[in-house]
Amino acid sequence: MTQTVRNLRINVPDWTFLLGEIFAERHMYPESIAAFQKAGDGPYTLGHLGNVYARAGKTNEARDAIARLQKFVHQDGVGRYEIALIYAGLGQNAEAFDWLEQSYRAHDVGLIYLRVDPCLDSLRADPRFADLMRRVGLTR
């Protein structure tokens, strides 16, 4: 039976990214950073890694992640939402909302996570967040 299952060639999910999120929410920043570093270097992972760097007080690393994401934005048109995540982690709400607005105008797929993304928790009390949720269509 084991050989039959192997022959199916089912890709086992990589839980590394999810572990990074869990560790971040438990304020286990070194473990979160390590998990995100293993999860790859795509824009989505880089945004969450940058958010954790910011929350851990590693502002230089967070700003480096922003610079790397800006290259993705210029080259591929992706990464606006992820830059907003980092600015939210840095406590720079005006910049976070600027990037969320850019993300909205670009129809960034990341916006579907607005309701649940813990990286944005620091922005939820701001009326601009409720307005964005309404415009994206995520309000009840």
N, C-alpha and C positions, 0 to 999 in steps of 0.2 A: 504494500500500500504506500509506503514512503516513496518508493520510486515513482509511482503513479502521480503523486502530488508534485514531486519535483518536475516531472514532465509537463505539468501544466504551465510552468514558467510564470507563475503569478509573482508580480513584484510586491514584496513585503513593504508596507509603508515605512518611511523613514520618520521615526518619532522624534528625531533630534530637535526639530524646530519647536514642536509642542513642548518638549522638555525645557527648552529655552524660555518659553512663555511661562510655564509653571514656576520655574526657578525665579524668574523676574518678579512674579506676583508674590512670591514668598520672601522677597528681598534677599535672595541668595544670588547676588550679582556676579560673583566670580564663576559660579556654576552656570549661570545663565549665559554669560559671555562665552564661556567654553563651548556650550551647546550650540549657540548661534554661529560661532566660528566654524564648527564642524558641519553646520547645515548648508554651507555654500556661500557664494558671494553675489547672488542675484539681488536685485533691488529690494524685494520684499524682505528678505532676510537681513540685508544691510540696514534697512530702516528700523527694524526691531532691535538689531544689535546696537545701532546708534542711540536708540531710545534708552536702552539699558546702560550704555556708557554714560549718558547724561544723568540718569537717575542715580548712578553709582558715583557721581562727581568727577567722572573722567571726561571733562569738557573738551580737551584737545582731541581725544579720540572721537567724540561725538561730532565735533566740527569737521574732522577728517572724513567721517562717514557722509556728512552733508556734501562736502566737496566731491566725493566719489559719486554720490547720487546725482548731483548736478550734471556730471558728465553723462550719466544715463539719460537724463532729461534732454540734454542737447543732442545726443546721438540717436536715441531710440524713442524719445517721447514718453518714457516711463520713469517714475520715481518721485513725482510731486507729492503724492499721498505720504510716501515714506519719509520725505523731508519734513513734512508736517509732524510726523510722529516724533522725530528727534527734537524739533523745536518745542513740542509739548513737554518732552522729558526735561528739557533745559529750563522750562518755566517761562519761555518766551512766547507767550500766548498770541501776541499780535502777529509775529512771524508765522506761528503755527496756523492761524486763521488765514493769513495771506496765501500760504501754500495749499490749504484746504480749498480755498476759493479757486486757485489755479487748477487744482485737481478736479473740482466741479466743472469748470469751463472746459477741461480736456476730456470730460466723461471718463475719468479714471476708475477702473474697476475696483480699486481699493476702497472706494466710498461705500461699497456694500457692507463693509465691516464697521461702519460708524457706530452702530448701535451696540456692538459687543467688544470692540477692540479696547483692551485695558490700557493701551498706550495713550488713549485719549481721555482717560478718566478725569484728568486735571482740567479739561475744557468743558465738561458736561454742564456745569452750573452757569456758564456764560450764555446769555441769550442768543449770541451768534451761532452757538452749537445747535440749539433748538431750531433756529431758522434754517440752517443747513440741512438738518435732518428732515424738515418739512419739504424743502426743495428737492431733496434726493428721493423723497417718497417713503421715508422710513418711519413716519409717525402713524399712530393708530387713529 
